[in-house]
Amino acid sequence: MKEKELKNKSLPREIWDYLKVRKKWWLLPIIIMLVLVGILIIFGQSSALSPFIYALG
């Protein structure tokens, strides 16, 4: 791959290419869950729904 192509790749694209080339499909559910938990943490910090999210855990 050319150097210019490497600089323009985003992180999600690099992860997708890694999964595709290396056939590491078992990592996909782990990555999805990490992203969802991260979104829940960010949403839970600045929301009026924080007490309800806290009660789920």
CHARMM internal coordinates of N, CA and C (Angstrom, degrees):
IC EDIT
DIST 1 N 1 CA 1.4423
DIST 1 CA 1 C 1.5203
ANGL 1 N 1 CA 1 C 109.30
DIST 1 C 2 N 1.3063
ANGL 1 CA 1 C 2 N 116.17
DIHE 1 N 1 CA 1 C 2 N 146.91
DIST 2 N 2 CA 1.4605
ANGL 1 C 2 N 2 CA 120.36
DIHE 1 CA 1 C 2 N 2 CA 179.73
DIST 2 CA 2 C 1.5191
ANGL 2 N 2 CA 2 C 110.78
DIHE 1 C 2 N 2 CA 2 C -75.80
DIST 2 C 3 N 1.3267
ANGL 2 CA 2 C 3 N 114.32
DIHE 2 N 2 CA 2 C 3 N 156.17
DIST 3 N 3 CA 1.4635
ANGL 2 C 3 N 3 CA 119.24
DIHE 2 CA 2 C 3 N 3 CA -178.16
DIST 3 CA 3 C 1.5215
ANGL 3 N 3 CA 3 C 111.53
DIHE 2 C 3 N 3 CA 3 C -63.68
DIST 3 C 4 N 1.3127
ANGL 3 CA 3 C 4 N 117.64
DIHE 3 N 3 CA 3 C 4 N -36.08
DIST 4 N 4 CA 1.4646
ANGL 3 C 4 N 4 CA 120.85
DIHE 3 CA 3 C 4 N 4 CA -179.94
DIST 4 CA 4 C 1.5295
ANGL 4 N 4 CA 4 C 110.96
DIHE 3 C 4 N 4 CA 4 C -65.01
DIST 4 C 5 N 1.3287
ANGL 4 CA 4 C 5 N 117.13
DIHE 4 N 4 CA 4 C 5 N -38.14
DIST 5 N 5 CA 1.4570
ANGL 4 C 5 N 5 CA 120.60
DIHE 4 CA 4 C 5 N 5 CA 178.73
DIST 5 CA 5 C 1.5230
ANGL 5 N 5 CA 5 C 111.51
DIHE 4 C 5 N 5 CA 5 C -65.42
DIST 5 C 6 N 1.3186
ANGL 5 CA 5 C 6 N 117.36
DIHE 5 N 5 CA 5 C 6 N -35.17
DIST 6 N 6 CA 1.4552
ANGL 5 C 6 N 6 CA 120.92
DIHE 5 CA 5 C 6 N 6 CA 179.70
DIST 6 CA 6 C 1.5224
ANGL 6 N 6 CA 6 C 111.92
DIHE 5 C 6 N 6 CA 6 C -67.73
DIST 6 C 7 N 1.3188
ANGL 6 CA 6 C 7 N 117.60
DIHE 6 N 6 CA 6 C 7 N -36.78
DIST 7 N 7 CA 1.4595
ANGL 6 C 7 N 7 CA 121.06
DIHE 6 CA 6 C 7 N 7 CA -178.06
DIST 7 CA 7 C 1.5211
ANGL 7 N 7 CA 7 C 112.05
DIHE 6 C 7 N 7 CA 7 C -70.52
DIST 7 C 8 N 1.3125
ANGL 7 CA 7 C 8 N 118.02
DIHE 7 N 7 CA 7 C 8 N -29.26
DIST 8 N 8 CA 1.4572
ANGL 7 C 8 N 8 CA 121.32
DIHE 7 CA 7 C 8 N 8 CA -174.40
DIST 8 CA 8 C 1.5283
ANGL 8 N 8 CA 8 C 113.43
DIHE 7 C 8 N 8 CA 8 C -89.45
DIST 8 C 9 N 1.3224
ANGL 8 CA 8 C 9 N 118.16
DIHE 8 N 8 CA 8 C 9 N -1.26
DIST 9 N 9 CA 1.4615
ANGL 8 C 9 N 9 CA 120.04
DIHE 8 CA 8 C 9 N 9 CA -178.85
DIST 9 CA 9 C 1.5189
ANGL 9 N 9 CA 9 C 110.81
DIHE 8 C 9 N 9 CA 9 C -80.23
DIST 9 C 10 N 1.3064
ANGL 9 CA 9 C 10 N 115.41
DIHE 9 N 9 CA 9 C 10 N 138.00
DIST 10 N 10 CA 1.4571
ANGL 9 C 10 N 10 CA 120.01
DIHE 9 CA 9 C 10 N 10 CA 176.41
DIST 10 CA 10 C 1.5281
ANGL 10 N 10 CA 10 C 109.17
DIHE 9 C 10 N 10 CA 10 C -88.26
DIST 10 C 11 N 1.3062
ANGL 10 CA 10 C 11 N 116.01
DIHE 10 N 10 CA 10 C 11 N 164.53
DIST 11 N 11 CA 1.4631
ANGL 10 C 11 N 11 CA 121.12
DIHE 10 CA 10 C 11 N 11 CA -178.80
DIST 11 CA 11 C 1.5287
ANGL 11 N 11 CA 11 C 112.41
DIHE 10 C 11 N 11 CA 11 C -60.69
DIST 11 C 12 N 1.3443
ANGL 11 CA 11 C 12 N 119.03
DIHE 11 N 11 CA 11 C 12 N -47.51
DIST 12 N 12 CA 1.4768
ANGL 11 C 12 N 12 CA 117.69
DIHE 11 CA 11 C 12 N 12 CA 178.15
DIST 12 CA 12 C 1.5318
ANGL 12 N 12 CA 12 C 112.62
DIHE 11 C 12 N 12 CA 12 C -60.07
DIST 12 C 13 N 1.3255
ANGL 12 CA 12 C 13 N 116.45
DIHE 12 N 12 CA 12 C 13 N -36.26
DIST 13 N 13 CA 1.4725
ANGL 12 C 13 N 13 CA 119.81
DIHE 12 CA 12 C 13 N 13 CA 179.44
DIST 13 CA 13 C 1.5301
ANGL 13 N 13 CA 13 C 110.69
DIHE 12 C 13 N 13 CA 13 C -67.01
DIST 13 C 14 N 1.3274
ANGL 13 CA 13 C 14 N 116.84
DIHE 13 N 13 CA 13 C 14 N -40.70
DIST 14 N 14 CA 1.4640
ANGL 13 C 14 N 14 CA 120.20
DIHE 13 CA 13 C 14 N 14 CA 178.17
DIST 14 CA 14 C 1.5174
ANGL 14 N 14 CA 14 C 111.22
DIHE 13 C 14 N 14 CA 14 C -64.48
DIST 14 C 15 N 1.3332
ANGL 14 CA 14 C 15 N 117.16
DIHE 14 N 14 CA 14 C 15 N -40.94
DIST 15 N 15 CA 1.4623
ANGL 14 C 15 N 15 CA 120.58
DIHE 14 CA 14 C 15 N 15 CA 178.50
DIST 15 CA 15 C 1.5260
ANGL 15 N 15 CA 15 C 110.21
DIHE 14 C 15 N 15 CA 15 C -64.48
DIST 15 C 16 N 1.3199
ANGL 15 CA 15 C 16 N 116.66
DIHE 15 N 15 CA 15 C 16 N -42.97
DIST 16 N 16 CA 1.4715
ANGL 15 C 16 N 16 CA 120.66
DIHE 15 CA 15 C 16 N 16 CA 178.73
DIST 16 CA 16 C 1.5225
ANGL 16 N 16 CA 16 C 110.83
DIHE 15 C 16 N 16 CA 16 C -61.77
DIST 16 C 17 N 1.3377
ANGL 16 CA 16 C 17 N 117.38
DIHE 16 N 16 CA 16 C 17 N -44.56
DIST 17 N 17 CA 1.4629
ANGL 16 C 17 N 17 CA 120.71
DIHE 16 CA 16 C 17 N 17 CA 178.49
DIST 17 CA 17 C 1.5276
ANGL 17 N 17 CA 17 C 111.12
DIHE 16 C 17 N 17 CA 17 C -62.65
DIST 17 C 18 N 1.3252
ANGL 17 CA 17 C 18 N 116.88
DIHE 17 N 17 CA 17 C 18 N -39.59
DIST 18 N 18 CA 1.4632
ANGL 17 C 18 N 18 CA 120.79
DIHE 17 CA 17 C 18 N 18 CA 178.11
DIST 18 CA 18 C 1.5291
ANGL 18 N 18 CA 18 C 110.71
DIHE 17 C 18 N 18 CA 18 C -61.71
DIST 18 C 19 N 1.3339
ANGL 18 CA 18 C 19 N 116.50
DIHE 18 N 18 CA 18 C 19 N -47.28
DIST 19 N 19 CA 1.4625
ANGL 18 C 19 N 19 CA 120.38
DIHE 18 CA 18 C 19 N 19 CA -179.88
DIST 19 CA 19 C 1.5260
ANGL 19 N 19 CA 19 C 111.04
DIHE 18 C 19 N 19 CA 19 C -61.40
DIST 19 C 20 N 1.3291
ANGL 19 CA 19 C 20 N 115.85
DIHE 19 N 19 CA 19 C 20 N -40.61
DIST 20 N 20 CA 1.4529
ANGL 19 C 20 N 20 CA 121.01
DIHE 19 CA 19 C 20 N 20 CA -177.17
DIST 20 CA 20 C 1.5299
ANGL 20 N 20 CA 20 C 111.63
DIHE 19 C 20 N 20 CA 20 C -68.93
DIST 20 C 21 N 1.3275
ANGL 20 CA 20 C 21 N 116.71
DIHE 20 N 20 CA 20 C 21 N -45.98
DIST 21 N 21 CA 1.4607
ANGL 20 C 21 N 21 CA 120.86
DIHE 20 CA 20 C 21 N 21 CA -175.34
DIST 21 CA 21 C 1.5300
ANGL 21 N 21 CA 21 C 111.34
DIHE 20 C 21 N 21 CA 21 C -73.69
DIST 21 C 22 N 1.3271
ANGL 21 CA 21 C 22 N 117.01
DIHE 21 N 21 CA 21 C 22 N -43.77
DIST 22 N 22 CA 1.4688
ANGL 21 C 22 N 22 CA 120.82
DIHE 21 CA 21 C 22 N 22 CA -175.05
DIST 22 CA 22 C 1.5298
ANGL 22 N 22 CA 22 C 113.26
DIHE 21 C 22 N 22 CA 22 C -87.21
DIST 22 C 23 N 1.3336
ANGL 22 CA 22 C 23 N 117.65
DIHE 22 N 22 CA 22 C 23 N -4.73
DIST 23 N 23 CA 1.4686
ANGL 22 C 23 N 23 CA 122.94
DIHE 22 CA 22 C 23 N 23 CA -179.44
DIST 23 CA 23 C 1.5329
ANGL 23 N 23 CA 23 C 111.40
DIHE 22 C 23 N 23 CA 23 C 57.23
DIST 23 C 24 N 1.3215
ANGL 23 CA 23 C 24 N 116.29
DIHE 23 N 23 CA 23 C 24 N 45.94
DIST 24 N 24 CA 1.4646
ANGL 23 C 24 N 24 CA 122.33
DIHE 23 CA 23 C 24 N 24 CA 179.95
DIST 24 CA 24 C 1.5252
ANGL 24 N 24 CA 24 C 110.05
DIHE 23 C 24 N 24 CA 24 C -103.08
DIST 24 C 25 N 1.3195
ANGL 24 CA 24 C 25 N 116.41
DIHE 24 N 24 CA 24 C 25 N 53.64
DIST 25 N 25 CA 1.4598
ANGL 24 C 25 N 25 CA 120.78
DIHE 24 CA 24 C 25 N 25 CA -174.83
DIST 25 CA 25 C 1.5155
ANGL 25 N 25 CA 25 C 112.80
DIHE 24 C 25 N 25 CA 25 C -65.79
DIST 25 C 26 N 1.3334
ANGL 25 CA 25 C 26 N 118.32
DIHE 25 N 25 CA 25 C 26 N -19.53
DIST 26 N 26 CA 1.4538
ANGL 25 C 26 N 26 CA 120.70
DIHE 25 CA 25 C 26 N 26 CA 179.28
DIST 26 CA 26 C 1.5234
ANGL 26 N 26 CA 26 C 111.68
DIHE 25 C 26 N 26 CA 26 C -68.55
DIST 26 C 27 N 1.3400
ANGL 26 CA 26 C 27 N 117.87
DIHE 26 N 26 CA 26 C 27 N -16.59
DIST 27 N 27 CA 1.4616
ANGL 26 C 27 N 27 CA 120.91
DIHE 26 CA 26 C 27 N 27 CA 178.07
DIST 27 CA 27 C 1.5319
ANGL 27 N 27 CA 27 C 112.22
DIHE 26 C 27 N 27 CA 27 C -78.25
DIST 27 C 28 N 1.3097
ANGL 27 CA 27 C 28 N 117.57
DIHE 27 N 27 CA 27 C 28 N -21.39
DIST 28 N 28 CA 1.4651
ANGL 27 C 28 N 28 CA 121.31
DIHE 27 CA 27 C 28 N 28 CA -175.00
DIST 28 CA 28 C 1.5299
ANGL 28 N 28 CA 28 C 113.04
DIHE 27 C 28 N 28 CA 28 C -58.99
DIST 28 C 29 N 1.3333
ANGL 28 CA 28 C 29 N 121.55
DIHE 28 N 28 CA 28 C 29 N -47.19
DIST 29 N 29 CA 1.4731
ANGL 28 C 29 N 29 CA 119.66
DIHE 28 CA 28 C 29 N 29 CA 178.07
DIST 29 CA 29 C 1.5227
ANGL 29 N 29 CA 29 C 112.58
DIHE 28 C 29 N 29 CA 29 C -62.90
DIST 29 C 30 N 1.3285
ANGL 29 CA 29 C 30 N 117.33
DIHE 29 N 29 CA 29 C 30 N -34.33
DIST 30 N 30 CA 1.4631
ANGL 29 C 30 N 30 CA 120.88
DIHE 29 CA 29 C 30 N 30 CA 178.72
DIST 30 CA 30 C 1.5187
ANGL 30 N 30 CA 30 C 110.13
DIHE 29 C 30 N 30 CA 30 C -65.57
DIST 30 C 31 N 1.3180
ANGL 30 CA 30 C 31 N 116.64
DIHE 30 N 30 CA 30 C 31 N -45.20
DIST 31 N 31 CA 1.4683
ANGL 30 C 31 N 31 CA 121.06
DIHE 30 CA 30 C 31 N 31 CA -179.87
DIST 31 CA 31 C 1.5250
ANGL 31 N 31 CA 31 C 110.34
DIHE 30 C 31 N 31 CA 31 C -64.19
DIST 31 C 32 N 1.3192
ANGL 31 CA 31 C 32 N 117.16
DIHE 31 N 31 CA 31 C 32 N -42.77
DIST 32 N 32 CA 1.4634
ANGL 31 C 32 N 32 CA 120.81
DIHE 31 CA 31 C 32 N 32 CA 179.67
DIST 32 CA 32 C 1.5249
ANGL 32 N 32 CA 32 C 110.68
DIHE 31 C 32 N 32 CA 32 C -61.81
DIST 32 C 33 N 1.3274
ANGL 32 CA 32 C 33 N 116.94
DIHE 32 N 32 CA 32 C 33 N -43.91
DIST 33 N 33 CA 1.4661
ANGL 32 C 33 N 33 CA 119.97
DIHE 32 CA 32 C 33 N 33 CA -179.95
DIST 33 CA 33 C 1.5269
ANGL 33 N 33 CA 33 C 111.44
DIHE 32 C 33 N 33 CA 33 C -65.82
DIST 33 C 34 N 1.3214
ANGL 33 CA 33 C 34 N 118.02
DIHE 33 N 33 CA 33 C 34 N -38.96
DIST 34 N 34 CA 1.4629
ANGL 33 C 34 N 34 CA 120.65
DIHE 33 CA 33 C 34 N 34 CA 177.60
DIST 34 CA 34 C 1.5261
ANGL 34 N 34 CA 34 C 111.30
DIHE 33 C 34 N 34 CA 34 C -62.81
DIST 34 C 35 N 1.3185
ANGL 34 CA 34 C 35 N 116.76
DIHE 34 N 34 CA 34 C 35 N -41.08
DIST 35 N 35 CA 1.4638
ANGL 34 C 35 N 35 CA 120.49
DIHE 34 CA 34 C 35 N 35 CA 178.38
DIST 35 CA 35 C 1.5300
ANGL 35 N 35 CA 35 C 110.16
DIHE 34 C 35 N 35 CA 35 C -65.50
DIST 35 C 36 N 1.3332
ANGL 35 CA 35 C 36 N 117.46
DIHE 35 N 35 CA 35 C 36 N -43.92
DIST 36 N 36 CA 1.4624
ANGL 35 C 36 N 36 CA 120.29
DIHE 35 CA 35 C 36 N 36 CA -179.88
DIST 36 CA 36 C 1.5279
ANGL 36 N 36 CA 36 C 112.01
DIHE 35 C 36 N 36 CA 36 C -64.13
DIST 36 C 37 N 1.3233
ANGL 36 CA 36 C 37 N 117.74
DIHE 36 N 36 CA 36 C 37 N -41.15
DIST 37 N 37 CA 1.4611
ANGL 36 C 37 N 37 CA 120.65
DIHE 36 CA 36 C 37 N 37 CA 178.00
DIST 37 CA 37 C 1.5231
ANGL 37 N 37 CA 37 C 110.39
DIHE 36 C 37 N 37 CA 37 C -65.44
DIST 37 C 38 N 1.3269
ANGL 37 CA 37 C 38 N 116.83
DIHE 37 N 37 CA 37 C 38 N -39.99
DIST 38 N 38 CA 1.4639
ANGL 37 C 38 N 38 CA 120.58
DIHE 37 CA 37 C 38 N 38 CA 176.85
DIST 38 CA 38 C 1.5203
ANGL 38 N 38 CA 38 C 112.01
DIHE 37 C 38 N 38 CA 38 C -61.25
DIST 38 C 39 N 1.3257
ANGL 38 CA 38 C 39 N 116.48
DIHE 38 N 38 CA 38 C 39 N -43.24
DIST 39 N 39 CA 1.4618
ANGL 38 C 39 N 39 CA 120.45
DIHE 38 CA 38 C 39 N 39 CA 178.04
DIST 39 CA 39 C 1.5268
ANGL 39 N 39 CA 39 C 110.42
DIHE 38 C 39 N 39 CA 39 C -64.06
DIST 39 C 40 N 1.3293
ANGL 39 CA 39 C 40 N 117.14
DIHE 39 N 39 CA 39 C 40 N -40.92
DIST 40 N 40 CA 1.4598
ANGL 39 C 40 N 40 CA 121.00
DIHE 39 CA 39 C 40 N 40 CA 178.64
DIST 40 CA 40 C 1.5254
ANGL 40 N 40 CA 40 C 111.02
DIHE 39 C 40 N 40 CA 40 C -63.17
DIST 40 C 41 N 1.3169
ANGL 40 CA 40 C 41 N 117.55
DIHE 40 N 40 CA 40 C 41 N -40.64
DIST 41 N 41 CA 1.4679
ANGL 40 C 41 N 41 CA 120.65
DIHE 40 CA 40 C 41 N 41 CA 178.81
DIST 41 CA 41 C 1.5246
ANGL 41 N 41 CA 41 C 110.83
DIHE 40 C 41 N 41 CA 41 C -65.17
DIST 41 C 42 N 1.3200
ANGL 41 CA 41 C 42 N 116.91
DIHE 41 N 41 CA 41 C 42 N -45.51
DIST 42 N 42 CA 1.4699
ANGL 41 C 42 N 42 CA 120.05
DIHE 41 CA 41 C 42 N 42 CA 179.74
DIST 42 CA 42 C 1.5226
ANGL 42 N 42 CA 42 C 110.63
DIHE 41 C 42 N 42 CA 42 C -64.36
DIST 42 C 43 N 1.3249
ANGL 42 CA 42 C 43 N 117.03
DIHE 42 N 42 CA 42 C 43 N -43.52
DIST 43 N 43 CA 1.4637
ANGL 42 C 43 N 43 CA 121.11
DIHE 42 CA 42 C 43 N 43 CA 179.81
DIST 43 CA 43 C 1.5205
ANGL 43 N 43 CA 43 C 111.10
DIHE 42 C 43 N 43 CA 43 C -66.18
DIST 43 C 44 N 1.3084
ANGL 43 CA 43 C 44 N 116.63
DIHE 43 N 43 CA 43 C 44 N -37.56
DIST 44 N 44 CA 1.4575
ANGL 43 C 44 N 44 CA 121.08
DIHE 43 CA 43 C 44 N 44 CA -177.09
DIST 44 CA 44 C 1.5163
ANGL 44 N 44 CA 44 C 114.37
DIHE 43 C 44 N 44 CA 44 C -71.53
DIST 44 C 45 N 1.3135
ANGL 44 CA 44 C 45 N 117.72
DIHE 44 N 44 CA 44 C 45 N -21.95
DIST 45 N 45 CA 1.4580
ANGL 44 C 45 N 45 CA 120.58
DIHE 44 CA 44 C 45 N 45 CA -179.18
DIST 45 CA 45 C 1.5209
ANGL 45 N 45 CA 45 C 112.66
DIHE 44 C 45 N 45 CA 45 C -75.39
DIST 45 C 46 N 1.2969
ANGL 45 CA 45 C 46 N 116.96
DIHE 45 N 45 CA 45 C 46 N -32.56
DIST 46 N 46 CA 1.4683
ANGL 45 C 46 N 46 CA 119.13
DIHE 45 CA 45 C 46 N 46 CA -172.18
DIST 46 CA 46 C 1.5262
ANGL 46 N 46 CA 46 C 111.75
DIHE 45 C 46 N 46 CA 46 C -125.09
DIST 46 C 47 N 1.2937
ANGL 46 CA 46 C 47 N 116.36
DIHE 46 N 46 CA 46 C 47 N 44.77
DIST 47 N 47 CA 1.4552
ANGL 46 C 47 N 47 CA 118.24
DIHE 46 CA 46 C 47 N 47 CA -176.07
DIST 47 CA 47 C 1.5293
ANGL 47 N 47 CA 47 C 110.59
DIHE 46 C 47 N 47 CA 47 C -135.54
DIST 47 C 48 N 1.3017
ANGL 47 CA 47 C 48 N 114.09
DIHE 47 N 47 CA 47 C 48 N 154.12
DIST 48 N 48 CA 1.4606
ANGL 47 C 48 N 48 CA 119.35
DIHE 47 CA 47 C 48 N 48 CA 174.48
DIST 48 CA 48 C 1.5282
ANGL 48 N 48 CA 48 C 110.12
DIHE 47 C 48 N 48 CA 48 C -73.56
DIST 48 C 49 N 1.3158
ANGL 48 CA 48 C 49 N 116.72
DIHE 48 N 48 CA 48 C 49 N -14.15
DIST 49 N 49 CA 1.4593
ANGL 48 C 49 N 49 CA 121.17
DIHE 48 CA 48 C 49 N 49 CA 179.70
DIST 49 CA 49 C 1.5230
ANGL 49 N 49 CA 49 C 112.47
DIHE 48 C 49 N 49 CA 49 C -87.36
DIST 49 C 50 N 1.3100
ANGL 49 CA 49 C 50 N 117.83
DIHE 49 N 49 CA 49 C 50 N 4.47
DIST 50 N 50 CA 1.4689
ANGL 49 C 50 N 50 CA 121.70
DIHE 49 CA 49 C 50 N 50 CA -177.58
DIST 50 CA 50 C 1.5248
ANGL 50 N 50 CA 50 C 113.58
DIHE 49 C 50 N 50 CA 50 C -52.88
DIST 50 C 51 N 1.3318
ANGL 50 CA 50 C 51 N 120.15
DIHE 50 N 50 CA 50 C 51 N -45.00
DIST 51 N 51 CA 1.4615
ANGL 50 C 51 N 51 CA 118.73
DIHE 50 CA 50 C 51 N 51 CA 179.61
DIST 51 CA 51 C 1.5242
ANGL 51 N 51 CA 51 C 113.13
DIHE 50 C 51 N 51 CA 51 C -61.85
DIST 51 C 52 N 1.3274
ANGL 51 CA 51 C 52 N 117.00
DIHE 51 N 51 CA 51 C 52 N -33.26
DIST 52 N 52 CA 1.4568
ANGL 51 C 52 N 52 CA 120.19
DIHE 51 CA 51 C 52 N 52 CA 179.81
DIST 52 CA 52 C 1.5194
ANGL 52 N 52 CA 52 C 111.68
DIHE 51 C 52 N 52 CA 52 C -73.65
DIST 52 C 53 N 1.3345
ANGL 52 CA 52 C 53 N 115.90
DIHE 52 N 52 CA 52 C 53 N -38.00
DIST 53 N 53 CA 1.4670
ANGL 52 C 53 N 53 CA 120.16
DIHE 52 CA 52 C 53 N 53 CA 177.25
DIST 53 CA 53 C 1.5280
ANGL 53 N 53 CA 53 C 109.09
DIHE 52 C 53 N 53 CA 53 C -66.74
DIST 53 C 54 N 1.3301
ANGL 53 CA 53 C 54 N 116.67
DIHE 53 N 53 CA 53 C 54 N -39.81
DIST 54 N 54 CA 1.4706
ANGL 53 C 54 N 54 CA 121.05
DIHE 53 CA 53 C 54 N 54 CA 179.73
DIST 54 CA 54 C 1.5431
ANGL 54 N 54 CA 54 C 109.81
DIHE 53 C 54 N 54 CA 54 C -63.32
DIST 54 C 55 N 1.3080
ANGL 54 CA 54 C 55 N 116.95
DIHE 54 N 54 CA 54 C 55 N -35.62
DIST 55 N 55 CA 1.4595
ANGL 54 C 55 N 55 CA 120.36
DIHE 54 CA 54 C 55 N 55 CA -178.21
DIST 55 CA 55 C 1.5317
ANGL 55 N 55 CA 55 C 111.51
DIHE 54 C 55 N 55 CA 55 C -70.06
DIST 55 C 56 N 1.3302
ANGL 55 CA 55 C 56 N 117.62
DIHE 55 N 55 CA 55 C 56 N -23.48
DIST 56 N 56 CA 1.4560
ANGL 55 C 56 N 56 CA 120.13
DIHE 55 CA 55 C 56 N 56 CA 179.00
DIST 56 CA 56 C 1.5356
ANGL 56 N 56 CA 56 C 111.65
DIHE 55 C 56 N 56 CA 56 C -69.81
DIST 56 C 57 N 1.3391
ANGL 56 CA 56 C 57 N 116.86
DIHE 56 N 56 CA 56 C 57 N -30.10
DIST 57 N 57 CA 1.4701
ANGL 56 C 57 N 57 CA 120.73
DIHE 56 CA 56 C 57 N 57 CA -174.32
DIST 57 CA 57 C 1.4184
ANGL 57 N 57 CA 57 C 114.67
DIHE 56 C 57 N 57 CA 57 C -85.15
END
COOR INIT
IC SEED 1 N 1 CA 1 C
IC BUILD
